[in-house]
Amino acid sequence: MLLAIARTLCTLDRAMIQIIQKISAAILAGRLNANDPDAMNEAREELSMVTIIDGQLNSIKLGAALFHPSYLEERIFITIWQKAVNILRQLLPHELAPDQPPDNTQAYSEYLSLMEAEAENLTEQIVHAASKGSLTPNALLTLEERWVRLDEILDWRKDRYGVARMLQSWYVPKVEK
């Protein structure tokens, strides 16, 4: 039960990490903020941090390491999700504006839709685990905080560009014992 949540969450965490990695790499390559040394330093630090975390998650995905139950409570991912959401807010207007040609190298709206579909699996897993009492209050809190960030960007995209959202907003179901 918790392993299923961890696997799905790992996919979503890695997607958020990849957004940060792509933009940080573009900054370091001089394609974005080319004349801003502070942005380059920040990008270097962020890229280093998320690359280490991504490597750890990849080791787990490949079976070289195991999930630890504290993964579901790890708060660093909330910061990662918030940073990725901020990046998406800056990139999506360029991609979704009607006068912009399609850019196949940065299809962030499609990427976001794939994340939304993956999060739908997480919904069922969370409800099932919560009904069994398997999630700690801290795990529920960090799951909620991640979900709120996903809600935020999906709502923003819907309100601004009319892209329908499929995923329900976060709520913690009341489970009768």
QUIHU-V372079 format. One line per field, one symbol per residue. ss: DSSP state (A for helix, B for strand, O for the rest). phi: phi as a letter, one per 40 degrees, with the letter a starting at -180 (. if undefined). psi: psi as a letter, one per 40 degrees, with the letter a starting at -180 (. if undefined). A space follows every 10 residues. Layout:
ss: ???
phi: ???
psi: ???
//
This chain:
ss: OAAAAAAAAA AAAAAAAAAA AAAAAAAAOO OOOOOOAAAA AAAAAAAAAA AAAAAAAAAA AOOOOOOOAA AAAOOAAAAA AAAAAAAAAA AAAAAAOOOO OOOAAAOAAA AAAAAAAAAA AAAAAAAAAA AOOOOOAAAA AAAAAAAAAA AAAAAAAAAA AOOOOOOOOO OOOOOOO
phi: .ccccccccd cccccccccc cccccccccg cbfdbbcccc cccccccccc ccccccccdc ccgcabcbdc dcbccccccc cccccccdcc cddccccccc ccbccbcccc cccccccccc ccdccccccc ccgcbcdccc cccccccdcc ddcccccccc bgccbbcccc abccbcb
psi: dddddddddd dddddddddd ddddddddee difdfgdddd dddddddddd dddddddddd deeeiiiide deeheddddd dddddddddd dddddehdeh iiheeggddd dddddddddd dddddddddd defehidddd dddddddddd dddddddddd eehiidhiih ihihhh.
//
